[in-house]
Amino acid sequence: MKNLANQFFEIADLYPNKIAVWCENESITYNNLANLISQYSNYLLDNGVTYRDHIGIPMNNSIESVALILTAANLGVGLVPINPTLPLDAIKTAFDSSDVKHLIARRVFFEQYDKLGELNLNGMKFCLDGKYEGAIPFTDAMNMSIKRPINEEIGGDETLIITMTSGSTGSPKPIDLTQNNKYQRAMAHISLYNITKDDIVLAATPLYHSLAERLVLIPLLIGGTSVLLPRFTADIWLNCIKEKKVTFTIAVSAQLSQIAELLSTSSISKIDSLRSVVSSSSLLESHVKNKLIEKLKCDFHEMYGTSEISTATSINFKESLNHDQSVGRPLPEAYIRIIKDNGELAPTHEIGEIACKTKLMCNGYYGMQEAFNNALQNGYFKTGDMGYLDKDGFLYFSGRKKELIITGGINVYPSDLEKYVLELPEVEECAAFAYPDERLGEVVALAVVNKQNCKLNKRSIRIQCARNLADFQQPHKIFFVNELPKNAMGKLVKFKLMEYIKLNCLNE
């Protein structure tokens, strides 16, 4: 395939005056975005950035960030986007593991990290929004030619993005995503959700994660409009959809839970433009799902996937009412297997590790190909997630393999416990996890966050569990906390629960 930037330039020539990207009150047309990409490209070339270099970028949601992604595609360089609020040692680990040579950052980043020498960069530093000692002002790029640089060598196999895994169960790994990966993933979603040039697509998650990158690229590759939220609250999300007439979005489940709560407590007028919402990242609770379907009155989907394999399954709940606890059937050209601990295939309805073979699979872990190969079995990527398939081929998610609780030799799946505790009206959220025990190895523990102004005692929780769960599934320890540890995508980081509880537990 042609490189991703050339694909965009062709669309820009077709719709030069159409809005390509909105971010808050700022917008840019296709023609002006194409010119900006050309200016950025020429500026980086003039300042020593070369083919297949890697550039680190503490990435905020902005039009400049969108332009930089397509600039990287244009030059055949790799971007390593990271959360700008990470501690310096985490940034150093991400950059070292991805062979970052250059840095593009905002002035506030340079001011915050006065030990930038520790990042071991041997290339150029660019200040995106002004001047900073020791950095080249990127604002000078606006003086460059808008002539599009051409490099015939750059194609779809070039690394475009190296994104770090979420680290929700341990050390993050650098996922190598080529231009072809990004293109194929965007096209798969365009086909799956019937997205056209008339759609206005909202990205409300950080651009240093693959989901927002995909949501931005989807409209830009077909002539639609991308709307980028610099920050998320339920109010901002709903107002943005109404003001910008958003038609399609994928949101993480943590965001949708907040949106459902707001819709339950306020009188929001019907959102006429929105035709489809997709939930991602973790399983959405049934009552949240039902509230969103009732209030938003649009097609509501849930999907399953990982950064390594992209979206693997999807379900439209209006069309699959009998499978409302499922995360859907496999996409075209995606194949799902459930693998037992002994490596054999699990039969229908038996829980095992979810494995997927798909044309959307990433290029591997950058610099850690052996680790990636170890996650493959006959071409299927073992996700580390647990679940099962029913007789109709629908996938059901049960939790992370590393989060499995083994008490007295018996497997307990946290989701089995959590779903019943969440039925209690006083519970905002909860997490079941393994707690060390001398006799049984580990026992079931439960961390509970009560809703505001609600009080819940352990006895009520134990009664609920006793009514619905087997003896071996009962929680031995219950902790009340103000919140649960989460990453930037709102995803629970269970391996930090023990440490978090020691520091923040209200009682036991």
C-alpha positions in Angstrom: 0.0 0.0 0.0 1.0 3.7 -0.4 2.1 5.4 2.8 -0.6 6.8 5.0 0.2 10.4 4.4 -0.2 10.0 0.6 -3.6 8.4 1.3 -4.6 11.5 3.3 -3.2 13.9 0.7 -5.4 12.3 -2.0 -8.5 12.8 0.3 -7.3 16.4 1.0 -7.2 17.2 -2.7 -10.8 15.9 -3.0 -12.2 17.9 -0.1 -9.8 20.9 0.4 -12.2 23.2 2.1 -14.0 20.7 4.3 -13.2 20.7 8.1 -10.8 17.8 8.8 -10.4 18.2 12.5 -12.1 20.0 15.4 -10.4 20.4 18.8 -12.4 22.6 21.2 -13.1 25.8 19.3 -10.2 25.4 16.9 -10.6 23.7 13.5 -8.5 23.0 10.4 -9.6 22.2 6.8 -8.2 19.3 4.8 -6.1 21.7 2.6 -4.6 23.5 5.6 -3.9 20.3 7.4 -2.1 19.0 4.3 0.0 22.2 4.2 0.8 21.9 7.9 2.0 18.3 7.4 4.2 19.4 4.5 5.7 22.3 6.6 6.3 20.0 9.6 7.9 17.4 7.2 10.2 19.9 5.6 11.2 21.4 8.9 12.1 18.1 10.5 14.1 17.1 7.4 16.0 20.4 7.5 16.8 19.8 11.2 18.4 16.4 11.0 15.4 14.0 11.2 16.0 11.1 8.8 14.1 8.1 7.4 13.3 5.5 10.1 14.3 7.6 13.0 12.1 7.4 16.1 10.7 10.5 17.7 9.4 10.6 21.3 6.4 12.9 21.9 4.6 13.5 25.2 1.3 13.8 23.4 -1.7 16.0 24.1 -4.9 15.9 22.2 -4.5 18.7 19.7 -4.5 19.5 16.0 -0.7 19.7 16.1 -0.6 16.1 17.4 -2.8 14.9 14.6 -0.5 16.6 12.1 2.6 15.0 13.7 1.1 11.5 13.2 0.6 12.1 9.5 4.0 13.9 9.3 5.6 10.7 10.7 3.9 8.7 8.0 5.0 11.2 5.4 8.7 10.9 6.4 8.8 7.2 7.2 9.7 7.8 10.8 8.3 6.2 14.0 6.4 8.1 16.7 6.6 7.1 20.3 3.6 8.9 21.9 3.5 8.9 25.7 1.5 10.3 28.6 3.1 13.7 29.4 2.3 13.3 33.1 4.3 10.1 33.5 7.3 10.2 35.9 10.7 10.6 34.3 11.8 7.0 34.9 8.7 5.7 33.1 9.4 8.0 30.2 13.0 6.9 30.1 12.0 3.3 30.0 9.5 3.9 27.2 12.1 5.8 25.1 14.9 3.4 25.8 12.9 0.4 24.8 11.8 2.1 21.6 15.2 3.6 20.5 13.9 7.2 20.6 16.4 9.6 19.0 14.5 12.9 18.9 12.0 14.6 21.1 9.1 16.9 20.3 7.5 18.4 23.4 5.7 21.4 24.8 7.5 24.0 26.9 5.8 22.8 30.1 7.3 19.4 29.6 10.8 20.8 29.2 10.3 23.0 32.3 9.0 20.0 34.3 11.8 17.7 33.4 15.1 19.5 34.0 17.0 16.2 33.9 16.3 15.6 30.2 19.9 14.5 29.8 18.9 11.3 31.6 16.7 10.4 28.6 19.9 9.5 26.6 18.7 11.2 23.4 21.3 11.6 20.8 19.2 13.6 18.3 17.3 16.9 18.2 14.9 18.4 20.8 12.0 20.5 19.5 9.8 22.8 21.6 6.4 22.6 20.1 4.9 25.9 21.4 7.7 28.4 21.7 11.3 28.7 22.8 13.3 26.7 25.4 17.0 26.7 25.9 18.6 23.7 24.2 15.5 23.0 22.0 14.7 24.1 18.5 11.5 26.2 18.3 9.0 24.1 16.3 6.9 27.3 15.6 9.5 28.1 13.0 8.0 25.3 10.9 5.3 27.6 9.9 7.8 29.5 7.7 8.6 26.4 5.7 7.5 25.5 2.2 4.2 23.7 1.7 5.7 21.6 -1.1 5.1 17.9 -0.3 8.4 16.0 0.1 8.4 12.7 -1.8 10.2 9.5 -0.8 9.3 6.6 -2.9 10.9 4.2 -0.4 8.2 4.9 2.2 5.4 2.3 2.2 3.0 0.5 4.4 5.6 -1.7 6.1 7.3 1.2 7.9 6.8 1.6 11.7 4.4 4.5 12.3 3.6 4.2 16.0 5.3 2.4 18.9 2.7 2.5 21.7 3.2 1.0 25.2 0.8 -1.6 26.5 -1.4 -0.4 29.3 0.7 -2.2 32.0 -2.5 -3.1 33.8 -1.0 -6.4 34.8 2.7 -5.6 34.9 5.5 -4.0 32.9 4.4 -2.3 29.7 5.7 -3.5 26.3 6.4 -1.5 23.2 3.9 -2.5 20.5 5.1 -1.9 16.9 2.3 -0.6 14.6 3.1 -0.1 11.0 1.4 2.2 8.6 -0.3 -0.8 7.1 -1.5 -1.8 10.6 -3.1 1.6 11.1 -4.6 1.7 7.7 -6.1 -1.9 7.9 -7.5 -1.2 11.4 -9.2 2.0 10.2 -10.6 0.4 7.1 -12.0 -2.6 9.2 -13.9 -0.2 11.5 -15.2 1.8 8.5 -16.6 -1.3 7.1 -17.9 -2.8 10.4 -19.7 0.3 11.5 -20.7 1.7 8.1 -18.7 4.9 8.5 -18.8 7.3 5.5 -17.4 10.7 4.5 -20.6 12.3 6.0 -19.8 11.1 9.5 -18.4 13.2 12.3 -16.3 11.0 14.5 -15.4 11.8 18.2 -12.2 10.8 19.8 -12.4 11.4 23.6 -9.4 9.3 24.8 -5.7 10.3 24.9 -3.9 10.3 21.6 -1.0 8.4 23.2 -3.3 5.3 23.1 -4.1 3.4 19.9 -7.9 3.9 20.2 -7.8 7.7 19.8 -5.3 7.4 17.0 -7.6 5.0 15.1 -10.7 7.3 15.7 -8.7 10.3 14.3 -7.5 8.4 11.2 -10.9 6.8 10.3 -12.6 10.0 9.1 -9.3 11.5 7.6 -8.9 8.5 5.3 -12.4 8.9 3.8 -13.2 12.6 3.9 -15.1 12.7 7.2 -14.5 15.0 10.1 -12.6 14.2 13.3 -13.6 15.8 16.6 -10.9 15.6 19.3 -11.6 16.2 23.0 -8.5 17.6 24.9 -10.0 16.2 28.1 -13.0 14.2 29.2 -15.9 14.7 31.5 -19.4 13.4 30.9 -20.7 17.0 30.5 -18.0 17.9 28.0 -18.7 14.7 26.0 -22.4 15.2 25.7 -22.1 18.9 24.9 -19.5 18.2 22.3 -21.7 15.6 20.6 -24.6 18.1 20.5 -22.6 21.1 19.3 -20.5 19.3 16.7 -23.3 17.0 15.6 -21.2 13.9 16.2 -22.5 10.8 14.5 -20.1 8.0 15.7 -17.7 7.3 18.6 -16.0 4.6 20.5 -15.7 5.2 24.2 -14.0 3.3 27.0 -16.4 1.7 29.5 -15.2 4.0 32.4 -16.3 7.0 30.4 -19.7 5.4 29.5 -20.3 4.7 33.1 -19.9 8.4 34.0 -22.1 9.4 31.0 -24.9 6.9 32.1 -24.8 8.4 35.6 -25.2 11.9 34.3 -28.0 10.9 32.0 -29.8 9.3 35.0 -29.6 12.5 37.1 -30.1 15.3 34.6 -32.6 16.1 31.9 -30.7 15.9 28.6 -32.5 16.5 25.4 -32.4 13.9 22.7 -29.1 13.8 20.8 -30.4 13.6 17.2 -27.1 13.3 15.4 -25.6 10.3 17.2 -26.3 7.1 15.3 -23.8 4.7 16.9 -21.7 4.3 20.1 -19.2 1.5 20.7 -18.0 0.5 24.2 -14.4 -0.7 24.5 -11.5 -1.5 26.9 -13.4 -3.5 29.6 -16.8 -5.1 30.1 -19.7 -2.7 30.6 -22.1 -3.4 33.4 -25.6 -4.4 32.3 -27.4 -1.6 34.1 -25.1 1.0 32.5 -25.6 -0.5 29.1 -29.3 -0.5 29.4 -29.4 3.1 30.6 -27.3 4.2 27.6 -29.5 2.4 25.2 -32.6 3.9 26.7 -31.2 7.5 26.8 -29.1 7.8 23.7 -31.5 6.0 21.4 -28.9 5.0 18.9 -27.2 1.7 17.9 -25.1 0.5 20.8 -22.2 -1.9 20.3 -19.6 -3.5 22.6 -16.3 -4.7 21.2 -13.4 -6.8 22.5 -9.8 -6.4 21.5 -6.3 -5.5 22.6 -3.7 -3.1 21.3 -1.9 -6.1 19.8 -4.8 -7.4 17.8 -7.1 -4.4 17.5 -10.8 -5.1 17.6 -11.5 -8.8 17.4 -15.2 -9.1 18.2 -18.2 -6.7 18.1 -21.9 -6.9 19.0 -24.9 -4.7 18.2 -27.2 -5.2 21.2 -30.3 -4.2 19.3 -29.7 -7.1 17.0 -28.5 -9.6 19.6 -30.8 -9.3 22.6 -30.2 -12.9 23.7 -26.5 -12.3 24.0 -26.4 -9.1 26.1 -23.6 -10.4 28.3 -21.4 -11.2 25.3 -18.7 -9.0 23.7 -19.8 -10.3 20.3 -18.8 -12.5 17.4 -15.4 -12.3 15.6 -14.9 -9.7 12.8 -14.4 -10.9 9.2 -11.0 -12.4 8.9 -10.6 -12.6 12.7 -10.6 -16.1 14.4 -11.1 -16.8 18.1 -9.9 -19.8 20.0 -10.2 -20.6 23.7 -7.1 -22.4 25.0 -6.9 -24.5 28.1 -3.8 -24.5 30.4 -2.5 -27.6 28.8 -2.6 -25.9 25.4 -5.6 -27.8 24.1 -8.7 -26.1 22.7 -11.5 -25.7 25.3 -15.0 -26.9 24.4 -18.0 -24.6 24.2 -18.9 -22.8 27.4 -15.6 -23.8 29.1 -13.4 -20.8 30.3 -9.9 -20.6 29.0 -7.5 -18.1 27.6 -8.7 -16.0 24.6 -6.5 -16.3 21.5 -7.0 -14.5 18.2 -5.6 -14.7 14.7 -6.3 -11.6 12.6 -5.0 -9.6 9.7 -5.1 -6.6 12.1 -2.4 -8.0 14.4 0.5 -5.7 15.2 4.0 -6.1 13.9 5.2 -7.5 17.3 6.9 -6.0 20.3 9.6 -3.6 19.2 13.0 -5.0 20.3 11.2 -7.8 22.1 10.3 -10.2 19.3 10.9 -13.3 21.4 8.4 -12.1 24.0 5.9 -11.6 21.2 6.6 -15.0 19.6 6.1 -16.6 23.0 2.6 -15.2 23.1 1.7 -16.9 19.8 0.3 -20.4 19.4 -0.1 -21.6 15.8 -0.4 -18.0 14.6 -3.0 -17.1 17.4 -2.1 -14.4 19.8 -2.7 -15.4 23.4 -4.2 -12.3 24.9 -3.9 -13.0 28.6 -7.6 -12.6 28.9 -10.0 -15.3 30.0 -13.4 -16.1 28.5 -15.5 -18.7 26.6 -17.4 -19.1 23.4 -21.1 -20.2 23.3 -22.7 -22.5 20.8 -23.5 -19.6 18.5 -19.9 -18.4 18.4 -20.4 -15.4 20.7 -17.4 -14.5 23.0 -17.8 -13.9 26.7 -15.1 -12.1 28.7 -14.3 -13.4 32.2 -11.2 -11.3 33.2 -7.4 -11.2 33.0 -5.5 -14.5 33.4 -3.1 -12.9 35.8 -6.1 -11.8 37.9 -7.4 -15.3 38.4 -7.8 -16.2 42.1 -6.7 -19.7 43.0 -7.9 -20.6 46.5 -7.2 -24.0 47.8 -6.5 -25.2 44.2 -9.9 -24.0 42.9 -10.2 -21.2 40.3 -12.3 -18.2 41.2 -13.0 -15.6 38.4 -13.2 -12.1 39.8 -16.0 -11.1 37.4 -18.3 -13.9 38.9 -18.1 -12.1 42.3 -18.1 -8.5 41.0 -21.3 -8.8 39.0 -23.3 -9.7 42.1 -21.8 -7.1 44.4 -22.4 -4.4 41.7 -26.1 -5.3 41.9 -26.2 -3.7 45.4 -27.6 -0.2 44.9 -25.1 1.4 47.3 -22.0 0.1 45.4 -20.3 2.5 42.9 -17.6 0.0 41.8 -15.7 -3.0 43.2 -12.8 -5.3 42.4 -12.2 -8.9 43.5 -8.6 -9.9 43.9 -6.3 -12.5 45.4 -5.1 -11.9 49.0 -2.2 -14.0 50.3 -3.1 -16.7 52.8 -0.8 -19.2 54.6 -3.2 -22.1 54.6 -4.9 -21.7 51.1 -2.2 -19.9 49.2 -4.6 -17.1 48.5 -8.2 -16.2 49.3 -10.8 -14.0 47.7 -10.7 -10.4 48.7 -13.0 -7.5 47.7 -12.3 -3.8 47.4 -15.6 -1.7 47.4 -16.3 1.9 46.6 -19.6 3.1 47.9 -21.7 5.6 46.1 -21.7 9.2 47.4 -23.7 9.6 50.6 -24.4 5.8 50.7 -23.3 3.6 53.5 -22.9 -0.2 53.1 -21.7 -2.7 55.7 -19.8 -5.9 55.1 -22.8 -8.0 56.3 -24.9 -6.8 53.4 -22.2 -7.7 51.0 -21.7 -11.2 52.6 -25.5 -11.8 52.4 -25.5 -10.9 48.7 -22.5 -13.2 48.0 -24.0 -16.1 50.0 -27.2 -15.9 48.0 -25.6 -16.0 44.6 -22.1 -17.7 44.9 -20.6 -21.0 45.9 -18.7 -21.4 49.2 -15.3 -21.2 47.5 -16.2 -17.9 45.8 -17.1 -16.1 49.1 -14.9 -13.1 50.0 -12.7 -13.7 53.0 -11.7 -10.1 53.2 -13.7 -6.9 52.4 -12.1 -3.5 52.1 -13.8 -0.1 51.7 -11.9 2.4 49.7 -12.6 5.9 48.2 -11.5 4.9 44.7 -9.7 2.1 42.8 -6.3 2.5 41.1 -6.7 3.1 37.3 -4.6 4.0 34.3 -5.1 6.9 32.0 -7.8 5.1 30.1 -9.9 4.5 33.2 -8.9 0.8 33.3 -8.5 -0.8 36.7 -4.9 -1.7 37.5 -5.4 -4.7 39.7 -1.8 -5.6 40.3 -1.6 -2.3 42.3 -4.6 -3.1 44.5 -2.6 -4.6 47.4 -0.3 -1.7 47.7 -3.1 0.8 47.2 -5.2 -0.8 49.9 -2.4 -0.7 52.4 -2.1 3.1 51.8 -5.8 4.0 51.3 -8.0 1.4 53.0 -10.7 2.9 55.1 -11.3 -0.2 57.1 -11.2 -4.0 56.9 
